[in-house]
Amino acid sequence: MSVQENIRTLDSHGIAGREIARRLGVSRDAVTKYAGQQDYSPKPPAPVARPTGSAMTGFEATVEKWLGEDQRRPRKQRHTAKRVFDRLVAERAFTGSYSPVQRFVKKWNALHRQAGEGFTELVWPAGTAQVDFGQAEAIIAGIRQVLHIFVVTFPFSNMRFVQAYRGETAECVCHGLRTVFDLIGAAPRHLVFDNATGIGRRVGTKVVETKLFGAFKLHYRSESRYCNPYSGNEKGNVENAVGFLRRNLMVPEPEAATLQGLNAVLMARCMALAEATHYRKGLPVSELFAQDVAASLALPGVGFDPVRYESRTADKTGNLLIDGNTYAAGSSFHSRTLTVGLRHDVVEILDEHATPVRSFPRAFGRQTETIFEPASLLPLLVTKPGAWGHSQLRPLVPEPVRDWLDKATATNRRRLLNAVDAASGSAGFDAAINAADLLIQRGDIPEIAALGMLARRLADGATPAAENVDLSVYDVFTTDIFITVNTVTGEIA
């Protein structure tokens, strides 16, 4: 564990700051800093120049992989520091000297002399949770989907929780754990996983965790343990719970309008299971679970934000490649280096000043088409109206608007697209395009002022009248009026 994690773990056990500093050999200021820090959520990288790193910067993961693979080899056939240096020069174009490589290998070997990481416990104390994923089908918005069901169990009480996700990423794991923590009002002291699913990977006897999950553990002061690969018996409680919850909560396949709605139903059903009696202890699960909560850690004042930030450079069309899928930031961002925030359900794109500029539903699996926000295509089409015929936007607009734009001159096409672009900024793309549709169907000219005002009304939920207005009531003001003036008194008759 890192020094920060050790400090927060000892602090969670009630050990005084002076004693923590003595045990860990750190300053009391460091203890105060890390024990008192409330929020370990990842932050977007600040737009500052990166400092110069050591000669090993960028090569650490490669060397760690080679040394980790050595754990499965005979001792006399493992990498020496000299062999690591020679391979780096030959295979990775390493330009540094031998000394930093030697120091890195020596330090790594000193830290990894003790083999056999991971824990096998057959008697689980209160305040310990087991975590695993399974798969099940559900119907979301009328579409049958295979979902990844995230299960958290407390083996002491046999309390079980489940949430459904579209993937098994570290963001999904951290979001699912935070959802459970917020619901029960506490964080388990120990989290038991199998082969680091979604949050890392096991190489030999070494478990390499993701940075996001490392920050999550620091935030909640929880400790993690990992079973041996293919040893499901070491966390049999959650293995059984995955099948139990799938059979009892998802047969027949549940239906919901959204994934969030499905998760709300699943969580309510899990809470109902707490009224059952423990299969061995003969007490209500809810009563035993109260002991689990009492043995867990108090939540920090700030909830963890499970987001992973990465840097991406947009291509000449303003597209970004993220997890194998293409997302359109917009043509104005072409060739710029942007920051991407990855959450369990959303991909957020930030500019060089960490200001959000686009947000998309996160896609899991390979998508053949570019994922884009329709409004992001409008500025380029205003500049190049001739591209309308082959634009990705064309199939998305209503037929009256599409036909009007197809037949319009370049000038009129630019005017309408500019009006929709202007209205999208204040009312949203859907309201703007619906306003253009209504104006065209009425035979009106879709000018910027009229379209923007109608789009804002639609966005506010006001439905304009479709029928023609009877103007005959104003005819009385157009009839002839005779005025008589008394030349003596000046009175008007």
N, C-alpha and C positions, 0 to 999 in steps of 0.2 A: 504494500500500500504506500501511497505518497505520504510525505510528511504532513501535508494538510489533512489528509484522511485520518492519519494516526492521531493528530491533535483533536479533531472533532469527535473521533471515537472515544478517546479517553475523557474528553469533556462531557460527552453524553452519559458516561458512567459516574459523573459527579466528582471527578478528581480535580483537585485545586489546580489553578494555573501554574503556581510555583512548582508543584510536583510534576506536572506535565513537562515543563521546561527542563527539569532535572533529568527525567527519564529519557526524553528524546534528544537532549543535548542541544536545545534551541533556546533562543532568547525569549524572555517573557513577553516582549512586544510582539513576537511572531505568534505566540499562543493567543494573546489578546486579539490580534488581527483575525486569525482564521477561526477561532472559536466564536467570535462575535459577528462574523460576516453572515448576513441572512440570505443573500441571493447569489446562487452560483449559476444562474441561467446564462447560456451563451449570449454574447453581445456581438453585433456586427463589427467587423474589423474597422478600426479608425483609419481615415484617409491620411496616413503618415508614411514617410519613407521607411522601408525595412532596414534594420541595422545589419551590418556585415556579419555573417555567421562563420563558424569554424569550417575547416576543410571537410569535415564529415557531414556537414549539413546536406540533406537530401539523399544520403547513402545509408542512414541508420536502419531504415526498414529492411533494406536489402541484406545488410550484414546480420541483423537480428533473425531474418528468415533462414539464412545459411546456418547460423549457429544453433537455431532452434531445431532444424532438421537433423543436426548432429546427434541429438538426444536419442535417436533411433538407430544410430550407427555404432559399430564397434569402437571402443575408445581410441584405438590406434589408427582409426581411419577418419578422424575428425579434423576440422579446420584448425590450423595454427594461425597466429596473427600474420605470419609471412604469406601463407597461402591465401588468406583473405585479401591482403594487400595486392598480391599478384592477380587475383581474379578481378578485383575492382579496376585495376589498370587495364586489363585485357578485355573485360566484358562491359564495363560501365564508364570507360574513358575517364577514370579518376586521375586528377592532376596533383593531388596533395602528396605529402611525404609519408614515410612509413610510420613515423612517431604517433600521429593522432589515431591511426588505425590500431597500432599496438595498444595504446591506452584504452581505446574503446573496447577491444576484445578482452583485455585484462579485467576491465570493470564489469563487463557482461558476465564473464565466467565466474567472477567473485560473487555476483548476485544470484547466480543460478546453480550453485553447487548442490543445494538441497533439492532433491527430486521429490516427486509424489505430491504435487499440489492437489487441492480438492479435498472434500470431506465426505465421509460416509457415516451418517448418523441414523441409527434405527429408532432411537427415542428422541422425539422432537420436543424441545421446550416451548413454552408459550412465547409469543412474539417472533416466531420464525415463519416465513412464508416460502412456498415453492411456486415456481413460475414455469409455464410451458405454453406452446402453441399447438393447435390442432386445426383441422379443416372441416367445414360444414357448408351446406347450401342454404341460401335464403332467397327470398324474392323481394327485391328493392325496386320500388317504382314500377312494378309489373315485370321486371326483368330478373330471371333466375341467375344467381351469381354464386361462385365458389368463394367463400370468405375464410379468412384466417381468424380463428377464435383464440383469443388471448385469455388464459386461465390463471388465476392466482388462488392458491389454497393455503389454509392455515392448518397443518396436520394435527396440531394439538387439539383443536376444537372441531376439525373437519368442516370449517366454514369455507364456502367456495364463491368465487366471483368470476364472471366472464364478460368480455367485450369483444366485438367483432371489428376486424380491420381488413383492408384490401391488401395488406402486405405484412411482412415480419421484420421491418426495419427497426433500428434503434429508436427512431422517433415514435414508432408505434408502441414499443415496449415502455418507453418513458412516459408516454401519454397514458397508457393503460394503467401503469403503476400509480401515477399521480391521481387518476380518477378514483382508484380504490382508496388511496391514502386520504384524499379529501372526503370521501364518503364515510370512512370509519373514524376520521379525526386523529389518526396516528400513523407512524411509519414503522414497519417491522424492523427489528434490529438486524435480522439476517435474511438474505434473499438467496434461495438455492435454485440454480439453473442447471440445464444439461450442458451440452457442448457449446455454451455461450451463444445460443441462437439469437441472432438479431443484434447482439450487443458486443460481439467480439468473435474470436476464433481460438481454438486450441492448436498449438504447434508443439507436439511432443508433450511435455509436462508443463509447458508455459501457456497461460491464458492471456491473450492480448485483448484488452477491452477497448471499445470505442471511446473517443474523447467525450462524446455526449453522455454516455452512461457513467463515465468517471466523474463528470460534473454533477450528474444526478445523485450519485452516492454521496459526494461531498455536501450537496445541498441538504439532503435528508439524514446524513450521518449513518446510513445503513451500510452493512457489510455484505459482500457477495461471496458465495461459495459455488463451486462447479463440480458436477459429477464427472466420473470417467466417461469417455465416449462409449455409446451403446450399452450403458449401464442404467437403464430406466428404473431398476429396482431401488437405486439409491434415492430416488424421489418418487416412490410409488404412489404417494398420496395424490399428487397432481396428475400423474399418468392415468390413474383410475378416474379422476375427476373430469378429465377431458372427455372420456367416453361416456361417463354418467351424464354430464351436462348436455352433450350432443344428443343423447337418446331421449332425455327427459325435457329439455327446453327447446329442441329444434326438430322435433318429430310431431306432426308434419312440419314441413319447411315454414318458418315464420314469414309473415309478410309485413312490410312497412313502407311508408312513403320515402323515408330517408334512412341512411345508415345510423344517424344520430337517434332517430326514433326507435330503430331496432335495438340499439344499445340501452336506451332507457327502459324498454320492456324487459330485456334480459336482466338488467340490474334489479328491477323490481321482483322478478321471479327468483333471483338468487336470494334476496332478502327474505322471501317467503319460505325458502328452504331452511332458514335458521330456526324455524319452529319445530323441526323434526328432532327426534331423540338420537343422541350419539349411538352408533351401532355397537360400541363396546363399553363405554363409560356409563351408559344409562341415564345421562343428564341431557337437558335440552342443549342443542348446539349453541343457541344464543347465550346461554349462561356460561358455557365454556369459552365462547368467543370473547366475552367480556374480560376474561383473564388474558386472552391474547392481546387485546387492546391495552390493558393495564400494563402489560410487560413490554409494550412497544415504546417508541420514542415520540416525544411531542413534536408536532409539526412546526416548521419555522414560520415566521410571520408573513413570508412571501411564497407563493406557489411557484414551482419550477416551470419554466417555459421550455418545453421540449422541442427545440429548433436547432438545426445544424446549418451553419453558414459556410458557404464555399465561394470561391472566386471563379468567374467564367468570363471569357472574352466572346462577344457577339461577332457573328460573321458579317459579311457585307450586306446581308438582307436584314440584319438585326435579330437573327435567331440564335438561340442558345441550346446546346446539347446537354441535357441533364438526365442522368441515369438511363442513357440510351434513347431518350425521347427528345424531340425538338419542340422548343417553346419559343413563341414569337414575342420578343420584347418590344418590337416596333422599329421601323426603318430609321428613326432618328437616333437609335442607339447602336448603329452599325459600327463595328470595329472598336467598340468601347469595352473596357473591363468593368464588369458589374459584379455585384454580390448577390448570391442566391440563398434565400432562406428556405430550408426544407423542413416542413412539418408533416405530421402523419397524414394530413388530408389536403394540404395547401402548399403550392410552390409560390414563393414571393420573390420578386425581383426588385433590387434596390440599386440606385445609381451610385456614383462615386462618393456622394456625401451621405450614404446610408439612408436616403429618403426612398420609401416605397414608391414604385412606379407602375408595377403590374402585379396581379395576383391571379393564379390559376388553380383549379382543382388538380390535385396531384394524380398523375397517371401511373399505374403499376402495370408491368408488362410492356412489351413493345407495341407502340402505336405507329401505324403506317403513315398517318397524316400529321402535319404540323399542328400543335396545340396553340391556339391564338385567341385573343380577345378581339371581337369584331371592331370595336371602336379604335383599336390601335392601327388598323389598316386605313382609316379615313384620311389622315394627313397626307400620306403618300398618294392616294387617289385624287385628292384635291390638286396636288402638284402635277400628277400625271393621269388625267382623266381617261386617256386612251387605253390605260391598262384595265379599265373596268370589265371589259368583255371576258378576260381570263382571270379575274381576281377571285380569291378565296371568299370574298364577301358576297359575290353575286348570288350564289345559290341560297344564301341565308335570308335575303330580304323578301317581303311579300311580292306576289306576282305583279300587282299594279305598279309598285315602285320599280321593279326590275324592268318591266316593259317601258316605262317612262324614260328610265336612264338609257336603255338600249337604243331608243329612237331619238334621244335628245342630241343636240349639237354639243360639241366639246365645251362651249361656254356655259350653256344651260346645265350640262351635267356637272361641271365644276361648281356652279352656284348651289345646286341641290346638295351635293356631297359636302360642301362647305357649311350649308345650313344644318345638315344632320350632325356634322362634326361639332359645330358650336353648341347645338342643343344637347349633345351627349355629355358635354362637360358639366352641365347643371342638372340634367334630368335623367341621364343614363341612355345607353344606346337603344335599348328596347323601346323606351318611351319616345325617343326621337324618331325612330324608323316607323313606329305606329302613327305618329303625328303626320309624317310625310305621306303615309298610306291614306289616312283620312282626307287630307287636303287634296290629294290627286283624285281620289274617288269622287269628291264633290265638284271637281273641275276647277278648283282654285289653284293659284300659282304658289308653289311652296317656297316662299321667300323666308329669309332668316328670321325676321321679327315674328311673323305669324307662326312659323314652325316651332320656334323656341317657346313662345307663349303656350301653344297647344301642348307641347311635350311636357312642360312643367305641370300643366293641369292634369295630364294623364298620369304623371309620376305621383301626383298628390292624391290620385284616386278619383278625380272628377271626370265623369263621362260627358263629353259634349253632346248636345242634341243633334240627332241625325236628320230630322225633318227640316223642310224649308220654313223660314220665318214669314208669317203673314204681315206684310207691311201696309195693308190697306187701312189700318187704324190711323196711319199718319196722313191720310188723304185730306182730312179736314184742314190741315195746316197749309194746303196748297190751293184751296178755293179762293175766289176773289172776295176781298173785304172792302166795303165802301165806308169812308170816314167823312162825317159832316162836321164842319167847324162853324160855331156861332161867331160871326165877325164882331159882335158887340161885346159878348161876355168872354169869348175865347174858349168856351166849353166844347169838348169833343163828344159827338153822338155817334 
